[in-house]
Amino acid sequence: MAEKYDVIIVGAGVAGLQLGALLAHDGMRTLILEKSSRVGGRAFVLEKDGYVLDYGIHLVRFGPKSAIARVIKHIGRHVDFVDVGTSYLLDEDGRRKVFPTKPITFLKTRMFSFSDMITALKTMARLRRGQFDHLLETPVKEWMDENGFKGGLRRYFHLVSASMLVCPFIDKASTGELLRNVQKVLRRRISVMYPRGGWKPLFNAWIETVNSNGRILTDSPVKEVRIKNGRATGVVIEDGREFEAEKVVVAVPVQHMFSFLDEKEFPPEFVSMCKNLRPTAGVFIDYCIKGKISDSTGLWYIWDPMCFGLFTSNLEPALAPPEGQILTFFYPRPVEEMEDPEKAKQRIDELEKAVFNLFPELQDRIAWRRAAHLTMVDGVEINIHQHRFKRPGFRAPNIPNLFLVGDSTAGDGAGGDVGHESVLECYSEMMGREV
Ligand SMILES: Cc1cc2nc3c(=O)[nH]c(=O)nc-3n(C[C@H](O)[C@H](O)[C@H](O)COP(=O)(O)OP(=O)(O)OC[C@H]3O[C@@H](n4cnc5c(N)ncnc54)[C@H](O)[C@@H]3O)c2cc1C
């Protein structure tokens, strides 16, 4: 006899866990099935030799005003966020300059000429009020050309596209999405923050809440989501066990979901959109450092190669041993390069050279390091072909009790925030009410 649940979620990444926690907290008996031996997916936390490493840089946009904070509050938990300090750029002329993240830093930076600065402040004032859907299919490059952005101001918006949209490719990054995300920062008066205590307390809160009214099974790859008479009835996992549920949620990137769903059940254009969605990609290096080399709490941007990094342990010292630090750098690159091991290695070497150039003392202080090249960082690259109206929604077409969640859906925002926002939207689609 198959075990029965109110809802089955396929995948225990941050999206599956957050949605599972919301549903379990609301009284739905919830089962989460996870393929691998650990939960967390692309955000899993590694602990080794007293260092606690996120998977690359993992900041939370809008901190206490984020989707993550709303979920945590709804399940009766609490999280504090730590503010990211002043950010800097190693600019094209090789000089270190303040990288503006707040209005006052626009006045302080040496990135801009006087006229650049006036244009920047005027643009920001305009962005607070505007509506940008008509620019969703305009590339950032075209928008900057039309507005005559040159020099420091052009480099600034290029870097904002690279970090905020995780898309340094301005010939296709979506202006409408970029400006909407900048607007959110201006209106909420918060850019990125870091959860106090790191991501582990968040994971613990989500897991405990799911376990209070259901369970999470690891090492349980779903091999089939059963569809009968136009409804999802349950799932079968690889060892042959079957589970039934009223509702099924796919919490894996949509690009991969047809490994366990029969594509014939869906409209061909939907299948094609899901399979061809382009993710963000790139390389990151985490350095676990012996001793202290910097007390910076802001982001560090490098113009060339275009990358950015952070001393996470300066925001949350408990992540490193008392006499240690953690520095992480990320270098966004096209997915095709990451599929080519030679190219990927070359990019890791380039990134390392740039980081050593910025922090020469680092080279002799490395306790251990982790370098990775990833063909998927975020589930979707926010470009003119895949803005939020051109991605899959939260209910699968044709199958009314099959739902989608995660960072490759139509969730509002950019980067990981697409996934966090999708949790709220999927919940409201399933439950008919807001979090
Ligand atoms: C280097 C890096 C840096 C990042 N920086 C940030 C950041 O600063 N801020 C931020 O918010 N986000 C960031 N992100 C993005 C964030 O990590 C992702 O958006 C998020 O982890 C995606 O979660 P998810 O649950 O949607 O998908 P995933 O993490 O991919 O989870 C899907 C889960 O499903 C499981 N699965 C797959 N197939 C099956 C199957 N057949 N059966 C059962 N289980 C299955 C997988 O094993 C996985 O655990 C970053 C990501 C990376 C890689």
The ligand as an ORCA input file, in Angstrom:
! r2SCAN-3c Opt
* xyz 0 1
  C      27.735     29.749     -6.397
  C      26.335     30.177     -6.125
  C      26.091     31.418     -5.558
  C      24.793     31.834     -5.297
  N      24.565     33.031     -4.671
  C      23.316     33.318     -4.227
  C      23.070     34.436     -3.394
  O      23.965     35.213     -3.071
  N      21.812     34.647     -2.954
  C      20.775     33.807     -3.291
  O      19.646     34.023     -2.855
  N      20.991     32.762     -4.124
  C      22.214     32.499     -4.571
  N      22.434     31.425     -5.379
  C      21.281     30.727     -5.950
  C      20.635     29.781     -4.974
  O      21.598     28.932     -4.414
  C      19.618     28.986     -5.761
  O      18.657     29.886     -6.279
  C      18.911     27.977     -4.877
  O      19.800     27.185     -4.159
  C      18.039     27.109     -5.790
  O      17.232     26.340     -4.985
  P      16.130     25.372     -5.595
  O      15.499     24.685     -4.449
  O      15.257     26.159     -6.510
  O      16.920     24.352     -6.535
  P      18.090     23.319     -6.210
  O      19.013     23.853     -5.198
  O      18.643     22.884     -7.513
  O      17.311     22.111     -5.517
  C      16.724     21.073     -6.251
  C      16.876     19.799     -5.439
  O      16.201     18.764     -6.130
  C      16.966     17.573     -6.055
  N      16.540     16.708     -7.160
  C      16.826     16.814     -8.494
  N      16.261     15.802     -9.184
  C      15.581     15.056     -8.282
  C      14.797     13.872     -8.371
  N      14.589     13.234     -9.541
  N      14.262     13.384     -7.238
  C      14.444     13.984     -6.039
  N      15.204     15.094     -5.902
  C      15.752     15.638     -6.993
  C      18.398     18.078     -6.157
  O      19.306     17.128     -5.665
  C      18.335     19.356     -5.317
  O      18.623     19.117     -3.965
  C      23.719     31.001     -5.667
  C      23.966     29.759     -6.243
  C      25.249     29.342     -6.451
  C      25.470     27.985     -7.046
*
